């Protein structure tokens, strides 16, 4: 092995050990989603006629094509069932792989771990090689296990393998993108932002390209996510398209190593420059807002755009869900008699989960500030422990509430414009506001974990993912009622929201407050943790 790669194997073993639970959950989660979708698709669209009708309605709806892409074989059960997963879930997989690679490169470099390890026999390129190896292995595991799950769910083996390899190849390509981004900046947050920005741009190129008639246009062929769609699993299985993400990966890997050779440890190719000496901070509360406002604004823009798009689909929901089985299931998930209200309720509940994800990320800023040593410096001033923790905790609570308010208004506006019913603005906003206490429960869990076991802050994401799995697939898996009742989102009222929902909302708010109080108690009693 070249001297620059010395220690790569050790770093791979260390990285796998650090992320063994996280990687296992990611791989198993994607495979479980694939298997459940394959089983559910057969129940939703039992015959060719219902598939063709639903596929044609989806292809005729511009907003759905922009979100998920086109169905190239309307009669194919696999192509229809997995339409959301060829683009949307591929983007999620890309984000996860980018975070994984940056975690083991730029993040470890920023925290000083790599400088410590470099005291031994560790080559310059070993961390990047190890991170890419872990990311490539995780992508391949996701793809192959998901392919096996799709085949086990009754879909054709060839199409299942093409779909799984598409996920694997796209995940590898964005691992390489993250490897390049990790060399450009001196901070993990900036590198993650660059990677996610690239993913967003490629998703947008695919959306615009797919909207072209007859489509796709050349813009779709400029996007790695668009390449995954053009594999056309279950709709022709175009294997040669897999060469495109493979070629991109092969091109970016040496570029990442070449950029790594041009910078020092701890530095980035783009030098960090201090901002202008203007403005002022009036206290610890202003500091918390300053640290998190840009992230919140990015979430707010996404919520507003996504909400309007989702709301505009309400006029086509009857055509998209044409079979009786499909309509019965969406009514069951939505919990309302009207199909339109059931559709909006189901989408608003998804937005509630996303708002909870923002809240968990914002609340976990407490742990990142403590680990970076910033908390110790602040507590050396007149700032008390409770005031400092409250600054980030309140920002998380208020941020999640504001996002759900924005979601309700945007969904309501989109739906009202689509069906000419202004009353939908008020009802959608009320349903969105009713999701806030459940999100607060997750934020309370984050504070409780921070107060008593700060090193387990990442485990809150596992809790959230568990609630997501129960909400999305608990009915399909025939999960016991007591298990599904553990999710706070199950107790959130859906459309229509009436006065009878107030006791449940009060109970969720009380649980959130109790968890927050528990977190404050632990935070006041424990020492600072590195």
C-alpha angles and dihedrals in degrees: 000000000000115000091245089062097045112136096021093127092051091051091049091054091046092049094048090049092050093049101031094118095039094050092045091053093048094050095043092044095054091046092049091050090050093049094046092048092051091052094043093049093062091054095044096048108024098167139038094249094059091047094051092047093050094043093050091049091050093048089050093054109085095199092053091048090050092050101041110006133237132314106232097190110039092189094055115103092200095050092050097042094049099041092114092050101054092068114005098043090039088059090050090050089050091053092050093050092048091051090049094053094045090048091060096041121027096018093052089045092050093051093048097247094121092048088055093047091047087068085079129051100302124144124226093246098039097094093051092044091049093048092050090047092053092046094048092048092049092049092049092048091051092049099046096042091046090050090053090048092052091050090048088052091061103265122130114281096227094052091044091054092046090051093047094047089050090057091046095049093046092048090052092049092055091045085061091047089054090047089059093043090053089063096052103063137034094229132070092217092056092046090051090049091053092049094048089046090056090049091050092050092049090048090051092049089052092049094051092043093051092052091061118103124272084001166224100081127198090274090069089054090055091061126079087211088053089052090057090055092048091059081076096204111202088011103074102319100236098200096179092070088071087074090069099065089038090055092047090052092050090051097047098047096067089040090057092049091047091053091047090056091056098058139059126245109279094016132097132216088245108063117228111240124194116247125245116293094245133114130034141234116229097198149315093309093055089048092055091050091046092053095049109027097092092053090049092050090054090051090047093054091049092049093049095048095042092046094055091047093049093046092052090059093067092090091059100040094100091055095044091052100042104148119084091236091055093050092047091052096048090049089051092050093043096045096217133106098231116074092218093053091044091054093049091046092053092049093046090053089055090052088052090057090050091050089051089052090055090048093051091049091048093047091047087061084084090067095044091051091050094047091049091055095244093117093057091055093049094047089054086071127063090283112118126219093247094050093049094048091044092055093063094033093054091045089055093048094045093043093054091046092050092049092053091048089052090047092053094049094046094046090046092050092049092049094044092052091047097052101019094242113132091186089074090072092064096041094047091048092050091050091049093050088052089062094059099084091055090053089048089056090059090048088051089052089053092053092046091052090046091052098049109018109016094170088064094057090117090058089074087073088058089054091050092048089050090055090048091052092049092049096046102037107014092099092047092047093047090234115186117263095241090057094049090047089064089075112088089210090066088065095050112106118240132202122345099039114199138171090273088071094066097084092053092048091048090051092051091048090051091051090050091050092049092051090049091051090050090052093050090050093053093044092054092049103046133073124246111277125213 
